[in-house]
Amino acid sequence: MKVLVIQQRMGIGDMIIFLPYIHAISKKFQSKVSLLVKKNSKAEELFEDDDHIEEIINLDINKNNFGKHTGFSGFFKLLKEIKEKKFDKIFIFNSSVRYLLLAKLAGIKSINQYPLFLKKNNLVLTAKELIKKSIKENISTQPILYLDHNKIENVKNKYKFEKNFKHICIGFSASGPTKRWSIENYIKLAEILNKNKLCKFYLAGGRNDEILFNKFLNSSVSNICVSFKDLSISETLPIIKNCDIYIGNDTGWLHIASALNKKCLALFVDSPVQAYGKYSANISVVVPEGETEETTTHNTLGKEKINFEKVLKKSLELLN
């Protein structure tokens, strides 16, 4: 049985949110699955140790709609690649006619897809409904990232995860400035937490966050910080796995930590809580003052309305 799953949304968070459905498909048909995903989903690094995944096929279409798989000619290049692999089943987490046509022309007999032309959908619920309908199972939405045990133990020794410290992953990165609580607030939070308990902080950001890293690494807690700036995603996974909690923005790091079974405190300031904050019991949320979990969504623009004392209180509760 050869099974293909298409998940063409961009970003790490979306990739992880679809993971329970990918695992359910693999278990149902007792077969590893192939994934057609965009490269910035980081699927190759995230699923390095996942025995449910056969291969990653990169969908070469970027956010500006450029790449070898765009347009009329790109469609037939992709069709050629998919047809050669002779898949028996396909699951399309998308409502586009393009992928339906791709599946039919590739000769895939069993096609499972969202209803066509679906304009608005809840990221989690629509996917769950497709799986429930397709494989007749009602599955948990909690994702699980699999990691080799030796990697976890090696990192524990390399970064000296002492038991008398609280190890906290701080995700100050975000996909845009409107989704990011200020770095000064995170530094202040770290300073106060460290006065309450012995702490070490693991700074989750990327190469585009150099200014933010520099501010943190020039603060009073710099000597108890580990930076992710020059690490690959796969290198950070066992570090996060060894942490006690995650505190940070709604970003890919949040969803990684949740899937590694870490308790997470997520600050939602400009993204939908109902889509990205409710699928996992590991995630607790803080929303802007005057907003609710239902009203906090895109264009909430609430990063200046996050109550610091509320974040501090919830952080201490998680640590305890």
C-alpha positions, 0 to 999 in steps of 0.5 A: 500500500502506497499512501500520499498525504498532501499538506501544502500550508506553509510553516512549522506550526501547521505541519505539526497540527496535521501530524495526528492525522498523518499518524492515523493514516499510517496506522490505519493502513499499516504503511509508512506514508509519503508527504507532499509539503512545502520546504519551509514546513521543515518536515524533513527535520521534524520527522527525521526519527518518525517511523510513520513517514516514508519520504518527504516530497518538497512542493516547490511553490513559495509564498510569492507563487514562484517555484518549479511546481507553479503554473501550467508547466509546474503542474505537469512537472509535479504530476510526472513526479507523483505518477512515477511513484504509483500511489494507491491512496491520497489524502488531500488536506486542501479543497483545491481542484488542482490537487484533485486533478493531480490525483486523478491524472496520476491514476490514484484510485482512492482519493480523500479530500476536503469539500471542493471550494471550501473558503473558510475552515477551522484548521484542526476541525476540518482535518479531523472531519476528513479523517473521521469520514475517510478512515472511520476513526475519531482521533485525538488532535494531540500531535506527537513528535518522535525523537531518538532516545540517544539524542535526548540523552546526549543533549542532556549531557552536552548542555548540562541539564542540572536537576536543581534548575528549571529549564525554560524554553522561551519562544520570542520569535514570530512570523511577524512583528504584530505577533511578537510580545516585546523582547524587553518583557521576555527579559524582565520575565526571565529575570523575575523567574530566575529570582524565584527559582534557579533557571536556565533559558533556551532562546528559541528564535532563528537567524532573522532574530539576531537583534532579539538574541543580542538583547537577551544575551546582553541582559543580566541573565545572559550567563544562563542562556542557550541560544538556538540562533545557529542551530538547525531545527533537528538540533533544537528538538532534543533540547526542547524535549529536556526543558520543563516548560515553554513560554512564548509567542504563537510560533512554530516553537510553541507547536514543537514544544506541545508535540514534545509533550511540554507544558506551554504558555502561549501568548496570542496577540494577533492570531486565532486561538481557536485554531492554534491554541486549543488543539492540545491540552499542553497549551495554556493561553494568554490573550490581550486585555479586553479580548477572549479566546474567541475574539483573539484572531488575525488583526487583533493587534494586541501585543501591547495589551498582554498583562505582564503579571498574568504571564508571570503568574501563569509561568510560575504555576506551570513551573510548580 
